[in-house]
Amino acid sequence: MMNYLIQEGNATNPMQFITEIAKQSEKHGAYLMTMAQQIEEIGIQKSMKKGIEEREKQASLKIVRHLLENGMESQSVR
């Protein structure tokens, strides 16, 4: 049942959901907290990826602006 709830549940705050279940269940507490930590790590990784993508986008825009300011035709900048 726990496995089904965790895999199929639609919690608005999964971290809080798993943390509360872990508090209520000594038998599965350590396993559930590990899952909560994994969910947190996934969030951290997504945030880092988003930050990297944003920095790459900003760097590309800077290069494009530089090229246009130095006379390159806009059709050539893609």
N, CA, C and O atoms as a GROMACS GRO file, in nm:
protein
  312
    1MET      N    1   0.082  -0.118   0.000
    1MET     CA    2   0.000   0.000   0.000
    1MET      C    3   0.088   0.126   0.000
    1MET      O    4   0.061   0.221  -0.073
    2MET      N    5   0.191   0.124   0.082
    2MET     CA    6   0.282   0.240   0.087
    2MET      C    7   0.343   0.265  -0.049
    2MET      O    8   0.351   0.378  -0.096
    3ASN      N    9   0.387   0.157  -0.112
    3ASN     CA   10   0.449   0.170  -0.243
    3ASN      C   11   0.351   0.234  -0.341
    3ASN      O   12   0.390   0.323  -0.418
    4TYR      N   13   0.226   0.191  -0.340
    4TYR     CA   14   0.125   0.247  -0.430
    4TYR      C   15   0.104   0.396  -0.401
    4TYR      O   16   0.099   0.476  -0.493
    5LEU      N   17   0.090   0.431  -0.275
    5LEU     CA   18   0.068   0.571  -0.239
    5LEU      C   19   0.182   0.660  -0.287
    5LEU      O   20   0.159   0.770  -0.336
    6ILE      N   21   0.303   0.612  -0.271
    6ILE     CA   22   0.419   0.692  -0.308
    6ILE      C   23   0.430   0.704  -0.460
    6ILE      O   24   0.461   0.811  -0.512
    7GLN      N   25   0.405   0.594  -0.531
    7GLN     CA   26   0.421   0.596  -0.676
    7GLN      C   27   0.302   0.661  -0.748
    7GLN      O   28   0.320   0.730  -0.848
    8GLU      N   29   0.183   0.639  -0.698
    8GLU     CA   30   0.063   0.685  -0.768
    8GLU      C   31  -0.004   0.805  -0.702
    8GLU      O   32  -0.095   0.865  -0.760
    9GLY      N   33   0.040   0.840  -0.584
    9GLY     CA   34  -0.023   0.952  -0.513
    9GLY      C   35  -0.003   1.084  -0.585
    9GLY      O   36   0.097   1.103  -0.655
   10ASN      N   37  -0.096   1.173  -0.569
   10ASN     CA   38  -0.089   1.303  -0.634
   10ASN      C   39  -0.088   1.410  -0.525
   10ASN      O   40  -0.185   1.485  -0.510
   11ALA      N   41   0.018   1.416  -0.451
   11ALA     CA   42   0.030   1.513  -0.342
   11ALA      C   43   0.078   1.646  -0.398
   11ALA      O   44   0.164   1.649  -0.486
   12THR      N   45   0.022   1.755  -0.347
   12THR     CA   46   0.067   1.886  -0.391
   12THR      C   47   0.206   1.917  -0.338
   12THR      O   48   0.280   1.995  -0.397
   13ASN      N   49   0.241   1.856  -0.225
   13ASN     CA   50   0.374   1.875  -0.167
   13ASN      C   51   0.429   1.736  -0.131
   13ASN      O   52   0.417   1.693  -0.017
   14PRO      N   53   0.490   1.666  -0.229
   14PRO     CA   54   0.536   1.529  -0.205
   14PRO      C   55   0.636   1.516  -0.091
   14PRO      O   56   0.633   1.417  -0.017
   15MET      N   57   0.723   1.615  -0.075
   15MET     CA   58   0.822   1.610   0.032
   15MET      C   59   0.752   1.605   0.168
   15MET      O   60   0.788   1.524   0.254
   16GLN      N   61   0.655   1.691   0.188
   16GLN     CA   62   0.582   1.694   0.314
   16GLN      C   63   0.503   1.564   0.334
   16GLN      O   64   0.497   1.511   0.444
   17PHE      N   65   0.443   1.514   0.226
   17PHE     CA   66   0.366   1.390   0.231
   17PHE      C   67   0.453   1.275   0.281
   17PHE      O   68   0.414   1.203   0.374
   18ILE      N   69   0.568   1.258   0.220
   18ILE     CA   70   0.657   1.148   0.258
   18ILE      C   71   0.712   1.168   0.399
   18ILE      O   72   0.723   1.072   0.475
   19THR      N   73   0.744   1.291   0.434
   19THR     CA   74   0.795   1.319   0.568
   19THR      C   75   0.691   1.283   0.674
   19THR      O   76   0.725   1.223   0.775
   20GLU      N   77   0.566   1.320   0.650
   20GLU     CA   78   0.459   1.288   0.746
   20GLU      C   79   0.436   1.138   0.757
   20GLU      O   80   0.416   1.087   0.867
   21ILE      N   81   0.440   1.067   0.644
   21ILE     CA   82   0.424   0.922   0.649
   21ILE      C   83   0.540   0.860   0.726
   21ILE      O   84   0.519   0.769   0.806
   22ALA      N   85   0.660   0.909   0.704
   22ALA     CA   86   0.777   0.856   0.773
   22ALA      C   87   0.766   0.875   0.922
   22ALA      O   88   0.806   0.788   1.000
   23LYS      N   89   0.712   0.988   0.965
   23LYS     CA   90   0.695   1.014   1.108
   23LYS      C   91   0.597   0.915   1.170
   23LYS      O   92   0.612   0.878   1.287
   24GLN      N   93   0.498   0.873   1.094
   24GLN     CA   94   0.394   0.784   1.144
   24GLN      C   95   0.433   0.636   1.138
   24GLN      O   96   0.369   0.553   1.202
   25SER      N   97   0.534   0.604   1.065
   25SER     CA   98   0.568   0.464   1.044
   25SER      C   99   0.714   0.437   1.079
   25SER      O  100   0.804   0.463   0.999
   26GLU      N  101   0.736   0.384   1.198
   26GLU     CA  102   0.874   0.354   1.239
   26GLU      C  103   0.935   0.246   1.151
   26GLU      O  104   1.054   0.249   1.122
   27LYS      N  105   0.854   0.150   1.108
   27LYS     CA  106   0.903   0.038   1.029
   27LYS      C  107   0.962   0.085   0.896
   27LYS      O  108   1.063   0.030   0.851
   28HIS      N  109   0.900   0.185   0.831
   28HIS     CA  110   0.944   0.232   0.700
   28HIS      C  111   1.006   0.370   0.706
   28HIS      O  112   1.039   0.428   0.602
   29GLY      N  113   1.023   0.423   0.824
   29GLY     CA  114   1.070   0.561   0.839
   29GLY      C  115   1.201   0.590   0.768
   29GLY      O  116   1.211   0.690   0.696
   30ALA      N  117   1.302   0.506   0.787
   30ALA     CA  118   1.433   0.532   0.726
   30ALA      C  119   1.424   0.525   0.574
   30ALA      O  120   1.483   0.609   0.505
   31TYR      N  121   1.351   0.428   0.522
   31TYR     CA  122   1.336   0.414   0.376
   31TYR      C  123   1.263   0.534   0.319
   31TYR      O  124   1.303   0.588   0.216
   32LEU      N  125   1.156   0.576   0.386
   32LEU     CA  126   1.078   0.689   0.336
   32LEU      C  127   1.158   0.818   0.343
   32LEU      O  128   1.146   0.902   0.253
   33MET      N  129   1.237   0.836   0.446
   33MET     CA  130   1.318   0.957   0.453
   33MET      C  131   1.423   0.957   0.342
   33MET      O  132   1.457   1.062   0.288
   34THR      N  133   1.474   0.840   0.309
   34THR     CA  134   1.567   0.831   0.197
   34THR      C  135   1.498   0.874   0.068
   34THR      O  136   1.557   0.943  -0.014
   35MET      N  137   1.372   0.833   0.051
   35MET     CA  138   1.296   0.874  -0.066
   35MET      C  139   1.274   1.026  -0.065
   35MET      O  140   1.284   1.090  -0.170
   36ALA      N  141   1.246   1.080   0.050
   36ALA     CA  142   1.226   1.225   0.061
   36ALA      C  143   1.354   1.298   0.023
   36ALA      O  144   1.350   1.400  -0.046
   37GLN      N  145   1.467   1.246   0.066
   37GLN     CA  146   1.595   1.306   0.032
   37GLN      C  147   1.620   1.296  -0.119
   37GLN      O  148   1.676   1.388  -0.179
   38GLN      N  149   1.578   1.185  -0.180
   38GLN     CA  150   1.595   1.170  -0.324
   38GLN      C  151   1.509   1.272  -0.399
   38GLN      O  152   1.554   1.330  -0.498
   39ILE      N  153   1.386   1.293  -0.353
   39ILE     CA  154   1.299   1.392  -0.416
   39ILE      C  155   1.362   1.530  -0.403
   39ILE      O  156   1.359   1.609  -0.498
   40GLU      N  157   1.416   1.560  -0.287
   40GLU     CA  158   1.481   1.689  -0.266
   40GLU      C  159   1.601   1.704  -0.362
   40GLU      O  160   1.622   1.810  -0.421
   41GLU      N  161   1.679   1.597  -0.377
   41GLU     CA  162   1.795   1.601  -0.467
   41GLU      C  163   1.752   1.623  -0.611
   41GLU      O  164   1.818   1.697  -0.685
   42ILE      N  165   1.642   1.562  -0.652
   42ILE     CA  166   1.591   1.582  -0.788
   42ILE      C  167   1.557   1.730  -0.808
   42ILE      O  168   1.588   1.787  -0.912
   43GLY      N  169   1.494   1.790  -0.708
   43GLY     CA  170   1.461   1.932  -0.715
   43GLY      C  171   1.585   2.019  -0.726
   43GLY      O  172   1.588   2.115  -0.803
   44ILE      N  173   1.687   1.984  -0.651
   44ILE     CA  174   1.814   2.059  -0.656
   44ILE      C  175   1.876   2.046  -0.794
   44ILE      O  176   1.923   2.145  -0.851
   45GLN      N  177   1.878   1.925  -0.849
   45GLN     CA  178   1.937   1.902  -0.981
   45GLN      C  179   1.862   1.979  -1.089
   45GLN      O  180   1.923   2.037  -1.178
   46LYS      N  181   1.728   1.979  -1.082
   46LYS     CA  182   1.648   2.053  -1.180
   46LYS      C  183   1.678   2.202  -1.171
   46LYS      O  184   1.689   2.270  -1.273
   47SER      N  185   1.692   2.251  -1.050
   47SER     CA  186   1.720   2.393  -1.030
   47SER      C  187   1.857   2.428  -1.087
   47SER      O  188   1.874   2.532  -1.152
   48MET      N  189   1.955   2.342  -1.063
   48MET     CA  190   2.089   2.367  -1.115
   48MET      C  191   2.088   2.365  -1.268
   48MET      O  192   2.152   2.449  -1.331
   49LYS      N  193   2.016   2.268  -1.327
   49LYS     CA  194   2.008   2.259  -1.473
   49LYS      C  195   1.944   2.384  -1.531
   49LYS      O  196   1.989   2.437  -1.632
   50LYS      N  197   1.839   2.430  -1.466
   50LYS     CA  198   1.771   2.551  -1.512
   50LYS      C  199   1.865   2.670  -1.506
   50LYS      O  200   1.866   2.753  -1.597
   51GLY      N  201   1.945   2.680  -1.400
   51GLY     CA  202   2.041   2.789  -1.387
   51GLY      C  203   2.147   2.785  -1.495
   51GLY      O  204   2.184   2.889  -1.550
   52ILE      N  205   2.196   2.666  -1.526
   52ILE     CA  206   2.297   2.650  -1.631
   52ILE      C  207   2.238   2.690  -1.766
   52ILE      O  208   2.302   2.762  -1.843
   53GLU      N  209   2.116   2.644  -1.793
   53GLU     CA  210   2.051   2.679  -1.920
   53GLU      C  211   2.031   2.830  -1.932
   53GLU      O  212   2.050   2.886  -2.040
   54GLU      N  213   1.994   2.895  -1.824
   54GLU     CA  214   1.973   3.040  -1.826
   54GLU      C  215   2.105   3.113  -1.851
   54GLU      O  216   2.109   3.210  -1.928
   55ARG      N  217   2.213   3.068  -1.786
   55ARG     CA  218   2.344   3.131  -1.810
   55ARG      C  219   2.390   3.112  -1.955
   55ARG      O  220   2.446   3.204  -2.014
   56GLU      N  221   2.365   2.993  -2.011
   56GLU     CA  222   2.402   2.969  -2.151
   56GLU      C  223   2.321   3.060  -2.245
   56GLU      O  224   2.375   3.113  -2.342
   57LYS      N  225   2.194   3.077  -2.215
   57LYS     CA  226   2.109   3.164  -2.296
   57LYS      C  227   2.160   3.308  -2.290
   57LYS      O  228   2.168   3.376  -2.393
   58GLN      N  229   2.193   3.355  -2.171
   58GLN     CA  230   2.243   3.491  -2.155
   58GLN      C  231   2.375   3.511  -2.228
   58GLN      O  232   2.398   3.616  -2.287
   59ALA      N  233   2.462   3.410  -2.224
   59ALA     CA  234   2.590   3.419  -2.294
   59ALA      C  235   2.568   3.427  -2.445
   59ALA      O  236   2.634   3.504  -2.514
   60SER      N  237   2.475   3.347  -2.496
   60SER     CA  238   2.443   3.349  -2.639
   60SER      C  239   2.389   3.485  -2.680
   60SER      O  240   2.428   3.540  -2.783
   61LEU      N  241   2.299   3.541  -2.600
   61LEU     CA  242   2.244   3.673  -2.631
   61LEU      C  243   2.351   3.781  -2.630
   61LEU      O  244   2.348   3.874  -2.710
   62LYS      N  245   2.446   3.768  -2.539
   62LYS     CA  246   2.556   3.865  -2.531
   62LYS      C  247   2.640   3.859  -2.659
   62LYS      O  248   2.679   3.962  -2.714
   63ILE      N  249   2.666   3.739  -2.706
   63ILE     CA  250   2.745   3.722  -2.829
   63ILE      C  251   2.668   3.781  -2.948
   63ILE      O  252   2.726   3.852  -3.030
   64VAL      N  253   2.539   3.751  -2.956
   64VAL     CA  254   2.458   3.804  -3.066
   64VAL      C  255   2.457   3.956  -3.065
   64VAL      O  256   2.476   4.020  -3.169
   65ARG      N  257   2.436   4.016  -2.947
   65ARG     CA  258   2.437   4.163  -2.937
   65ARG      C  259   2.572   4.219  -2.984
   65ARG      O  260   2.576   4.318  -3.058
   66HIS      N  261   2.679   4.155  -2.942
   66HIS     CA  262   2.813   4.200  -2.980
   66HIS      C  263   2.831   4.194  -3.133
   66HIS      O  264   2.884   4.287  -3.194
   67LEU      N  265   2.788   4.084  -3.193
   67LEU     CA  266   2.800   4.069  -3.338
   67LEU      C  267   2.720   4.177  -3.411
   67LEU      O  268   2.768   4.238  -3.507
   68LEU      N  269   2.597   4.199  -3.366
   68LEU     CA  270   2.512   4.299  -3.431
   68LEU      C  271   2.568   4.440  -3.413
   68LEU      O  272   2.564   4.521  -3.506
   69GLU      N  273   2.619   4.468  -3.294
   69GLU     CA  274   2.677   4.601  -3.269
   69GLU      C  275   2.801   4.626  -3.354
   69GLU      O  276   2.835   4.742  -3.382
   70ASN      N  277   2.869   4.520  -3.394
   70ASN     CA  278   2.991   4.534  -3.475
   70ASN      C  279   2.965   4.514  -3.623
   70ASN      O  280   3.057   4.486  -3.700
   71GLY      N  281   2.838   4.527  -3.665
   71GLY     CA  282   2.807   4.534  -3.806
   71GLY      C  283   2.764   4.406  -3.874
   71GLY      O  284   2.736   4.410  -3.993
   72MET      N  285   2.756   4.297  -3.808
   72MET     CA  286   2.711   4.175  -3.874
   72MET      C  287   2.561   4.188  -3.906
   72MET      O  288   2.485   4.239  -3.824
   73GLU      N  289   2.522   4.141  -4.023
   73GLU     CA  290   2.382   4.149  -4.062
   73GLU      C  291   2.298   4.052  -3.978
   73GLU      O  292   2.343   3.943  -3.943
   74SER      N  293   2.177   4.096  -3.947
   74SER     CA  294   2.091   4.013  -3.860
   74SER      C  295   2.058   3.879  -3.923
   74SER      O  296   2.037   3.782  -3.851
   75GLN      N  297   2.051   3.870  -4.057
   75GLN     CA  298   2.023   3.741  -4.123
   75GLN      C  299   2.137   3.641  -4.100
   75GLN      O  300   2.115   3.520  -4.102
   76SER      N  301   2.257   3.692  -4.078
   76SER     CA  302   2.373   3.605  -4.056
   76SER      C  303   2.383   3.554  -3.913
   76SER      O  304   2.452   3.456  -3.886
   77VAL      N  305   2.313   3.622  -3.822
   77VAL     CA  306   2.319   3.584  -3.681
   77VAL      C  307   2.202   3.493  -3.650
   77VAL      O  308   2.088   3.537  -3.638
   78ARG      N  309   2.231   3.366  -3.636
   78ARG     CA  310   2.127   3.267  -3.603
   78ARG      C  311   2.174   3.170  -3.503
   78ARG      O  312   2.099   3.080  -3.464
   0.00000   0.00000   0.00000
